[in-house]
Amino acid sequence: MPIYEYRCGECDLEFEQLIIRDATPGCPGCKTDKGLERLISTPRVHSERRKARSMDAARKRDQKQGSERIRAQREYELAHDD
């Protein structure tokens, strides 16, 4: 029993539907079964190597944002030194 993704042509809602046998699903938004377009489902691939690259990129981004925040705070302190 596959799960398919659909887009309704009437209300433009995207939804997933478990299909039993050859049943035609109905749109949960507008309740029509006309104009449904079956979408191509893409699998999500997540390996340890990809996870490591994502974590490295996040660390670099966070480090850069932290440095920018420290610099902005220092500039603020120097400009408002009373």
Secondary structure, 3 states (H helix, E strand, C coil): CCEEEEEECCCCCEEEEECCCCCCCCCCCCCCCCCEEEECCCCCCCCHHHHHHHHHHHHHHHHHHHHHHHHHHHHHHHHCCC
